């Protein structure tokens, strides 16, 4: 069993109302989302590398 299965899943908040945001606020929101996407992609890559390393050890 993977320990990630034991951790509670984060609850997602509802997205903000974009109609109420100014152009500057929307641009800042997009930048924040892009930073979060990059962070998640980095975590995915790290977990894939870790998994590949573990699989190579156990295949020997």
C-alpha positions as CSV (number, residue, x, y, z in Angstrom):
1,X,0.0,0.0,0.0
2,X,1.2,3.5,-0.8
3,X,1.4,5.9,2.1
4,X,-0.2,8.5,-0.1
5,X,-3.4,6.5,0.1
6,X,-3.4,7.0,3.8
7,X,-3.2,10.8,3.7
8,X,-6.5,12.7,3.5
9,X,-7.2,14.2,0.2
10,X,-7.1,18.0,0.1
11,X,-10.5,19.6,-0.3
12,X,-10.7,21.9,-3.3
13,X,-12.1,25.4,-2.8
14,X,-14.6,26.8,-5.2
15,X,-13.0,29.0,-7.9
16,X,-13.3,32.7,-7.4
17,X,-15.9,34.7,-9.3
18,X,-14.0,36.0,-12.3
19,X,-16.6,38.6,-13.2
20,X,-15.7,40.6,-10.1
21,X,-11.9,40.6,-10.8
22,X,-10.1,43.3,-12.6
23,X,-7.7,42.6,-15.5
24,X,-4.7,43.0,-13.1
25,X,-6.3,40.6,-10.7
26,X,-7.1,38.1,-13.4
27,X,-3.5,38.2,-14.6
28,X,-2.2,37.7,-11.1
29,X,-4.7,34.8,-10.7
30,X,-3.4,33.2,-13.9
31,X,0.2,33.6,-12.7
32,X,-0.7,31.9,-9.4
33,X,-2.4,29.1,-11.2
34,X,0.6,28.6,-13.6
35,X,2.9,28.5,-10.5
36,X,0.7,25.9,-8.9
37,X,0.7,23.8,-12.1
38,X,4.5,24.0,-12.3
39,X,4.7,22.9,-8.6
40,X,2.4,19.9,-9.2
41,X,4.2,18.9,-12.4
42,X,7.5,19.0,-10.4
43,X,6.0,16.8,-7.7
44,X,4.7,14.3,-10.4
45,X,8.1,14.1,-11.9
46,X,9.8,13.5,-8.5
47,X,7.3,10.8,-7.7
48,X,7.8,9.1,-11.0
49,X,11.6,9.2,-10.6
50,X,11.2,7.7,-7.1
51,X,8.9,5.0,-8.4
52,X,11.3,4.1,-11.2
53,X,14.2,3.9,-8.8
54,X,12.2,1.6,-6.5
55,X,11.1,-0.6,-9.4
56,X,14.6,-0.9,-10.6
57,X,15.8,-2.1,-7.2
58,X,13.1,-4.7,-6.9
59,X,13.4,-6.0,-10.5
60,X,17.0,-7.2,-9.8
